[in-house]
Amino acid sequence: MATHLAVDLNSGGRRTEGYATPKQDKAPQVMRVPPKRVIPIVFLPGIMGSNLRLSAERQQHLNKGNNIAWRPDRLNEVTEFLEAAPIRRQLQLDPRTTEVDTYDDGLAATGNARESSGMRQDHSKIRVALRFEVDTPLLSDDPPTRTPRRTKEEKARARGWGEVLFSSYRHILERCEQHLNRPKRDGFWEDIIDKNPAIWGAAANPALTPLTAGELEAATKGCMFPVHAMGYNWLQSNAKSAKVLAERIQHLILTYNGQGFTCEKVILITHSMGGMVARALIHPKMGNLKDQVLGIVHGVMPALGAPAAYRRMRCGFEEGSLKMNPAPKFLGNFGNDVTAVLGNSPGGLQLLPSCAYGNGWLEVRKNGILLDHFPKNGDPYQEIYCLRGKWFGLLREEWLNPANNAYAGLTATIDLLQDARQFHLDIADTFHEQSYGHYGADTLRASWERIVWNLSGSLAESAWADYRITDDSMQGKLTLAGTTARGGKVAGIHVELGPSQGAGNQTVPLRSSDRQLLSGRFKAIFRQIGYEHQNSYSSTAVLHSTLFSIVRIAATMNWKDDA
């Protein structure tokens, strides 16, 4: 008789199931009994890393056969978005009419009478099914005698793995699930145990010693670490997302306790904007979840925002040197494409450089010679983002509301920018005491530390700020006209955005990331090279430093039943 302990978070209970094996099978049979203690690992993705669906009304308005608003792993949806006009982008990616595309057992949740939620989230359709080696006590196929029999893929969907951009995040989800719950059965840990953390880019920290085998065993013994992913509506404010996720995490803890486990806290792993959501999660006036979070691993977090957000709202997403990457075309190849979405998105606007990013990151030059820089007084919201009638300001009013929504437009966006300013001020000093971080510090991956507009042609230097745009390529080339200080007319002044510069990961520069290092609030910081922002969790150094950090966090757990 072979035995198997099954745990189903939907129907409940820890139970043993058995099935007969042939008499000729003399191999010993082993019953796997998971430990009673559980610390869930909860992964929070970055902006555009959560799949979203439309309200029924907006789906009907757009005449879509399904309610997918954003699911970049689906090739047909990406293709449909390649040539989408700004009006379509604004309507389809509207924070008021979207929500996370969760795993709901039924047809109605997909807006398609022929597609169930399970069919939509079937990873095999995007050729990234779970790796065969993922097989843990809480994530394995049910035994043959179970009816209905659920596969580990189905169980992963129930854990939220289908809510996120799986092609980018599968590595961290699978590695954590497999190696935290079977730490002694593979060679993965050989690359971590007794290794100097400096090989993964650890910043100087005399207290950061190598992880020993004994420490790994002590931190993981008698405990399971089931890995969950929780998407959030990245179009909405990170403060609002934090409140929603706080309720989900509290429900998760209660669910495990209801299954007969002992579950008190979770560990958070974040990517990019997910780090800001995590900080809001533990903020007493937002998520207020600090007591239920054991620690946080922040990955490539734009701690102070990133000038790349300004660049993309004015000029679209970067094409790259070969201009062969399709990603910019569906993310938004032109400034008006991106502004129609992010200009109406509280979450997107919270990625702009905050006051703490400092002065002078937006430069205006004439033939390479600096004319001026902004902000001057530490407030980019007033000096750049909310400017009206300045060609170098963030907002082109005519790009903001192509759908002519009653609740959108310049005034509404300025209000959202002021909310973003307050959000950054509120979380400025909010870090968990068990925080670990990693980010790109690669000099070969220029990351828009500064934005430089270069003017050329004959112009009066004293009047350039008041020139008006007569032509905009929406990809970084402008033509200006105006009046000189003496009243003369000028036209045909050419302006071009300079190239990206500054070390980082092609999106978040060190000037923002190093805020974590300089805060002195982190147990460890890993400054790394060799990866691009979105795909950071495909990096071996990132995976190793993340698992190292999780074990160190887990080691701090003090269980109430030990008191």
C-alpha positions in Angstrom: 0.0 0.0 0.0 1.4 3.4 -1.0 0.4 6.3 1.0 0.2 10.0 0.4 -0.7 12.9 2.6 -3.0 15.3 0.8 -3.7 18.9 1.6 -6.3 20.9 -0.2 -6.7 24.5 0.7 -10.1 24.7 -1.0 -11.9 21.7 0.5 -9.8 21.6 3.7 -8.1 19.1 5.9 -4.9 17.1 6.2 -5.6 13.5 5.4 -3.8 10.3 4.4 -4.8 8.5 1.3 -3.6 5.1 0.0 -3.7 3.0 -3.0 -2.6 -0.6 -3.7 0.6 -1.4 -5.6 1.4 -4.7 -7.4 2.7 -7.6 -5.2 5.8 -7.7 -7.4 6.7 -4.2 -6.3 9.0 -4.8 -3.3 10.2 -1.2 -3.0 9.6 0.3 0.5 6.7 2.7 0.6 7.0 6.0 2.4 4.3 8.2 3.7 5.2 11.9 3.6 3.8 13.7 6.5 4.3 17.5 6.2 5.3 19.4 9.3 2.5 21.2 11.1 4.2 24.7 11.0 3.8 26.8 7.9 5.4 30.1 6.9 3.9 31.0 3.5 6.1 32.8 1.0 4.1 35.5 -0.8 5.5 36.9 -4.0 4.4 40.4 -5.1 5.2 41.3 -8.7 6.1 44.6 -10.3 4.1 47.0 -12.4 2.6 45.2 -15.4 3.4 41.9 -13.7 -0.1 41.2 -12.5 -2.8 40.0 -15.0 -5.9 42.1 -15.1 -9.4 41.6 -16.3 -12.2 44.0 -17.3 -15.6 44.7 -15.9 -18.5 43.3 -17.9 -19.5 46.7 -19.0 -16.1 47.7 -20.3 -15.7 44.4 -22.0 -19.0 45.0 -23.8 -17.9 48.5 -24.6 -14.7 47.3 -26.2 -16.6 44.4 -28.0 -14.0 41.9 -26.7 -14.7 38.1 -26.7 -13.1 37.8 -23.3 -12.5 40.1 -20.4 -8.7 40.1 -20.5 -7.4 43.6 -19.9 -3.7 42.7 -19.5 -2.2 39.2 -19.8 1.2 39.5 -21.7 1.9 35.7 -21.5 -1.0 35.2 -24.0 0.5 35.8 -27.5 -2.8 36.6 -29.1 -3.5 39.3 -26.6 0.0 40.8 -27.0 -0.5 40.8 -30.8 -3.8 42.5 -30.5 -2.2 45.3 -28.4 0.7 46.0 -30.8 -1.2 48.5 -32.9 -3.7 49.6 -30.3 -4.4 53.3 -30.4 -4.2 55.5 -27.3 -8.0 55.5 -26.9 -8.1 51.7 -26.8 -5.2 51.6 -24.3 -6.9 54.1 -22.0 -10.2 52.2 -22.0 -8.7 48.7 -21.7 -6.2 49.7 -18.9 -8.5 51.9 -16.8 -8.0 51.6 -13.0 -11.7 52.1 -12.5 -12.8 49.2 -14.7 -10.1 46.6 -14.0 -9.3 44.0 -11.3 -6.8 41.2 -10.8 -7.5 38.2 -13.0 -7.7 35.7 -10.1 -8.3 31.9 -10.3 -12.0 31.6 -10.0 -13.5 28.2 -10.7 -16.1 28.9 -13.4 -16.8 30.3 -16.8 -18.3 33.7 -15.8 -15.0 35.0 -14.5 -13.4 35.0 -17.9 -16.1 36.8 -19.8 -15.9 34.0 -22.4 -18.6 31.3 -22.4 -16.2 28.8 -23.9 -13.2 29.4 -21.5 -13.0 28.5 -17.8 -10.6 30.2 -15.4 -8.5 27.0 -15.4 -8.3 27.0 -19.2 -7.2 30.6 -19.2 -4.5 30.0 -16.6 -3.2 26.8 -18.1 0.5 27.5 -18.3 1.0 24.8 -21.0 -0.7 27.2 -23.4 2.3 29.5 -23.1 4.8 26.7 -23.2 5.9 27.3 -19.6 4.3 24.4 -17.7 5.8 23.8 -14.2 9.1 22.1 -14.3 8.9 18.4 -13.7 11.2 18.5 -10.6 8.7 20.7 -8.7 7.2 18.2 -6.3 6.8 19.1 -2.7 4.5 17.9 0.1 2.0 20.7 -0.6 2.5 20.9 -4.3 2.3 17.5 -5.9 -0.1 15.5 -8.0 -2.9 13.8 -6.1 -2.8 10.0 -5.9 -4.7 8.0 -8.5 -7.4 7.2 -6.0 -8.4 10.8 -5.5 -11.6 12.0 -7.1 -11.5 14.6 -8.5 -7.7 14.3 -9.0 -5.9 17.6 -9.0 -2.5 18.1 -10.5 0.3 20.2 -9.0 -0.3 22.8 -11.8 -3.9 23.2 -10.7 -2.8 23.6 -7.1 -0.3 26.2 -8.2 -3.0 28.2 -10.0 -5.1 28.1 -6.7 -2.0 29.7 -5.1 -2.1 32.6 -7.5 0.7 31.5 -9.8 -1.6 32.3 -12.8 -2.2 35.8 -11.5 1.3 37.0 -12.5 3.5 37.2 -15.5 4.7 33.6 -15.2 7.3 33.7 -17.9 9.2 36.3 -15.9 8.5 35.0 -12.4 8.4 31.2 -12.8 12.1 30.9 -11.7 11.6 32.4 -8.3 8.3 30.7 -7.6 9.6 27.2 -8.6 13.0 27.5 -6.9 11.5 28.7 -3.6 8.8 26.0 -3.6 11.2 23.2 -4.5 14.3 24.1 -2.5 12.8 25.5 0.7 10.6 22.5 1.1 13.2 19.9 0.2 16.4 21.5 1.3 18.4 18.3 1.7 17.4 16.4 -1.5 19.2 18.3 -4.3 22.4 20.1 -5.0 21.0 23.5 -5.3 22.1 24.5 -1.8 25.7 23.5 -2.6 26.0 26.9 -4.3 24.8 28.7 -1.2 26.0 26.8 1.9 29.3 28.1 3.2 29.7 30.5 0.3 30.8 34.1 0.8 27.7 36.3 0.2 30.1 38.7 -1.6 29.9 36.4 -4.7 26.3 37.6 -5.1 27.3 41.2 -4.7 26.8 41.7 -1.0 27.7 45.2 0.1 30.3 45.5 2.8 28.7 44.2 6.0 30.9 42.5 8.6 27.9 40.8 10.2 26.9 39.0 6.9 28.5 35.7 7.3 28.1 32.6 5.1 25.1 30.4 5.6 26.0 27.1 7.2 24.3 23.7 6.7 23.4 23.8 10.4 21.7 27.2 10.0 19.7 26.0 7.0 18.5 23.0 8.9 17.6 24.9 12.0 15.7 27.6 10.0 13.7 25.1 7.9 13.3 22.1 10.2 9.7 21.3 11.2 8.3 24.0 8.9 7.0 24.2 5.4 7.2 27.3 3.1 4.4 27.0 0.5 4.9 29.6 -2.2 2.0 31.9 -3.2 1.8 34.7 -5.7 -0.6 37.6 -5.2 -1.2 40.0 -8.0 -2.6 43.5 -7.5 -4.1 46.1 -9.7 -0.9 48.0 -10.6 -3.0 50.8 -12.2 -4.4 51.7 -8.8 -2.6 53.4 -6.0 -0.1 51.2 -4.1 -1.8 52.3 -0.9 -5.1 50.8 -2.1 -3.3 47.7 -3.3 -1.7 47.3 0.1 -5.1 47.3 1.8 -6.5 44.7 -0.6 -3.5 42.5 -0.2 -3.5 42.8 3.6 -7.0 41.2 3.6 -5.8 38.4 1.3 -2.8 37.6 3.4 -4.8 37.6 6.6 -7.3 35.3 4.9 -4.4 33.1 3.8 -3.1 32.8 7.4 -6.6 31.9 8.7 -7.0 29.3 5.9 -3.8 27.5 6.9 -4.8 27.5 10.5 -8.2 26.2 9.6 -6.5 23.3 7.8 -4.9 22.2 11.0 -1.5 23.9 10.5 0.1 26.5 12.7 0.6 29.7 10.6 1.4 33.0 12.2 3.4 35.1 9.7 4.4 35.3 6.0 7.6 36.2 4.2 7.3 38.6 1.3 9.4 38.6 -1.9 8.9 41.5 -4.2 9.8 42.7 -7.6 10.2 46.4 -8.5 6.9 48.3 -7.6 5.9 45.3 -5.5 8.5 46.5 -3.0 6.6 49.8 -2.6 3.4 47.8 -2.1 5.1 45.7 0.6 6.2 48.8 2.4 2.7 50.1 2.3 1.5 46.7 3.5 3.3 47.2 6.8 2.5 50.9 7.1 0.1 51.4 10.0 -2.3 53.7 8.0 -2.3 51.5 4.9 -2.0 47.7 5.1 -1.2 47.7 8.9 0.2 44.1 8.5 3.6 44.4 10.2 2.8 41.9 12.9 1.9 39.3 10.3 5.1 39.8 8.1 8.2 38.1 9.3 10.5 39.8 6.8 10.7 41.2 3.2 13.1 40.5 0.3 13.0 43.5 -2.0 14.1 42.9 -5.6 15.1 45.8 -7.9 12.9 48.3 -6.0 12.8 51.9 -7.3 13.0 53.1 -3.7 13.0 56.8 -4.8 11.2 56.4 -8.2 12.9 56.3 -11.6 13.3 58.9 -14.3 12.6 56.2 -16.8 8.9 56.7 -16.0 9.2 60.4 -17.2 11.1 59.2 -20.3 8.4 56.7 -21.2 5.5 59.0 -20.7 7.1 61.5 -23.0 8.8 59.2 -25.5 7.4 55.7 -25.2 9.3 52.6 -24.1 12.8 52.1 -25.4 13.3 50.3 -28.6 16.9 49.1 -27.9 19.8 49.2 -30.2 18.4 46.7 -32.8 14.8 47.9 -32.6 13.7 44.3 -32.9 12.1 43.8 -29.5 8.3 43.7 -29.7 7.9 44.6 -26.0 7.9 48.4 -26.5 5.3 48.1 -29.2 2.7 46.5 -26.9 3.8 48.4 -23.7 3.6 51.7 -25.6 6.0 52.6 -28.4 5.1 56.3 -28.3 4.7 58.9 -25.6 1.0 59.3 -26.2 0.5 55.5 -25.9 2.1 55.4 -22.4 0.6 58.7 -21.2 -3.0 57.6 -22.0 -2.4 54.7 -19.5 0.1 55.9 -16.9 -1.2 59.5 -16.9 -4.5 58.1 -15.5 -2.9 55.5 -13.2 -2.2 56.4 -9.6 0.2 53.4 -9.4 2.1 54.3 -12.5 2.6 57.9 -11.4 4.0 56.7 -8.1 7.0 55.4 -10.0 8.2 58.9 -11.0 11.2 60.2 -9.0 10.0 61.5 -5.6 11.2 64.6 -3.9 13.9 62.4 -2.2 15.5 61.6 -5.5 17.0 65.0 -5.4 17.6 68.0 -7.7 18.9 68.3 -11.2 18.0 65.0 -12.8 16.2 66.7 -15.7 18.7 68.7 -17.8 18.3 71.1 -20.7 21.4 71.6 -22.8 22.3 73.6 -26.0 24.8 71.8 -28.2 25.9 69.9 -25.1 26.3 72.9 -22.8 24.0 72.9 -19.7 21.4 75.7 -19.8 19.4 74.6 -16.8 18.3 71.7 -14.7 15.2 70.7 -12.7 14.0 70.4 -10.0 15.9 73.1 -8.3 14.0 73.2 -5.0 13.5 69.5 -4.3 9.9 69.3 -5.6 9.6 67.6 -9.1 5.8 67.6 -8.7 5.6 71.4 -8.9 8.7 72.0 -11.0 8.3 69.3 -13.6 5.2 67.0 -13.4 2.4 69.6 -12.9 3.8 72.3 -15.1 1.4 73.7 -17.7 2.6 75.1 -21.0 6.3 74.1 -20.6 7.6 71.8 -23.3 9.9 70.0 -20.9 7.2 69.3 -18.4 5.8 65.8 -17.9 2.3 66.2 -19.2 1.1 66.7 -22.7 -2.6 67.6 -22.0 -3.8 66.4 -25.4 -2.4 62.9 -24.7 -4.1 62.4 -21.3 -7.7 61.7 -22.2 -8.2 60.4 -25.8 -11.3 58.4 -24.6 -12.9 61.7 -23.3 -13.8 60.1 -20.0 -15.5 62.5 -17.7 -13.3 61.6 -14.8 -9.9 62.0 -16.7 -7.9 65.0 -17.9 -5.2 67.4 -16.7 -6.9 68.4 -13.5 -7.5 64.8 -12.5 -3.9 63.8 -13.3 -2.5 66.7 -11.3 -4.6 65.5 -8.3 -3.2 62.0 -8.8 0.4 63.4 -8.8 -0.2 65.2 -5.5 -1.4 61.9 -4.1 1.8 60.2 -5.4 3.8 62.9 -3.7 2.1 62.2 -0.4 2.4 58.4 -0.8 6.2 58.7 -1.1 6.4 61.0 1.9 4.3 58.5 4.0 6.4 55.5 3.2 9.8 57.3 3.2 11.0 55.7 6.4 8.8 52.6 6.3 11.0 49.5 6.2 10.7 46.2 7.9 13.3 45.4 10.5 14.0 42.1 8.6 14.6 43.6 5.2 16.9 42.3 2.5 17.4 43.8 -0.9 19.1 43.1 -4.3 19.3 45.3 -7.3 21.2 46.0 -10.5 24.4 48.1 -10.2 25.7 47.3 -13.7 27.7 50.0 -15.5 26.9 48.3 -18.8 23.1 48.7 -18.3 22.4 52.4 -18.5 19.3 53.3 -16.5 18.2 56.9 -17.1 19.7 58.3 -14.0 19.2 61.7 -15.7 17.0 62.9 -18.5 18.8 65.2 -20.9 17.0 67.3 -23.6 19.5 68.7 -26.2 18.6 71.8 -28.2 20.3 72.7 -31.4 20.0 75.6 -33.8 20.1 79.4 -33.4 18.1 80.4 -30.3 18.1 83.0 -27.6 19.2 81.2 -24.5 17.2 83.4 -22.2 13.8 82.5 -23.8 14.1 78.8 -24.5 11.9 77.7 -21.5 8.9 79.5 -23.0 9.1 78.0 -26.5 6.1 75.9 -27.6 6.1 72.6 -29.3 5.2 72.7 -33.0 6.0 69.1 -33.8 6.5 66.0 -31.5 7.7 62.6 -32.8 6.4 61.2 -29.5 9.7 59.2 -29.4 12.1 61.9 -28.2 12.4 64.5 -31.0 10.7 67.9 -30.8 10.5 71.0 -32.9 10.0 74.3 -31.0 9.0 77.8 -31.9 8.5 81.0 -29.9 9.5 84.6 -29.2 12.9 85.9 -28.2 13.4 88.2 -25.2 13.4 91.2 -27.6 10.1 90.1 -29.3 11.6 88.5 -32.3 10.1 85.2 -33.7 12.1 82.0 -33.8 11.1 78.7 -35.3 12.6 75.3 -36.2 14.4 74.8 -33.0 15.2 71.1 -32.7 15.3 69.2 -29.5 16.3 65.6 -29.0 16.3 63.3 -25.9 19.8 62.2 -25.0 20.8 58.6 -24.5 20.3 56.7 -21.2 23.1 57.0 -18.7 24.0 55.8 -15.2 24.5 52.4 -13.8 21.6 50.2 -12.8 19.5 47.6 -14.6 18.2 49.5 -17.6 15.2 50.9 -15.7 16.1 51.7 -12.0 19.4 53.7 -11.5 21.7 53.3 -8.6 20.7 56.8 -7.4 17.3 55.3 -6.5 18.3 51.8 -5.5 21.1 52.9 -3.2 18.5 54.5 -1.0 18.1 51.1 0.5 21.8 50.7 1.3 22.1 54.3 2.6 19.1 53.9 4.9 21.0 51.5 7.2 17.7 49.6 7.7 18.5 46.5 5.7 20.1 43.3 7.1 21.9 42.8 3.7 22.1 44.5 0.3 23.3 42.8 -2.8 24.5 45.1 -5.6 24.6 43.0 -8.7 25.3 42.9 -12.4 24.3 40.9 -15.5 20.5 41.3 -15.7 17.8 43.5 -17.0 15.1 44.9 -14.7 12.0 42.8 -15.7 13.9 39.5 -15.9 15.9 39.9 -12.8 14.6 36.7 -11.2 16.1 34.7 -14.0 19.5 35.6 -12.7 21.4 32.9 -10.7 22.9 35.5 -8.4 19.4 36.9 -7.6 18.0 33.4 -6.9 20.9 32.5 -4.6 20.8 35.8 -2.7 17.0 35.6 -2.4 17.1 32.0 -0.9 19.9 33.0 1.4 17.9 36.0 2.6 14.7 33.9 3.1 16.6 31.4 5.3 18.0 34.3 7.4 14.6 35.7 7.8 13.0 32.3 8.7 15.7 31.9 11.4 14.2 34.8 13.3 10.8 33.2 13.7 9.7 32.8 17.3 6.7 30.5 17.4 4.0 31.2 20.0 3.7 27.5 20.9 7.3 27.5 22.0 6.6 30.2 24.6 
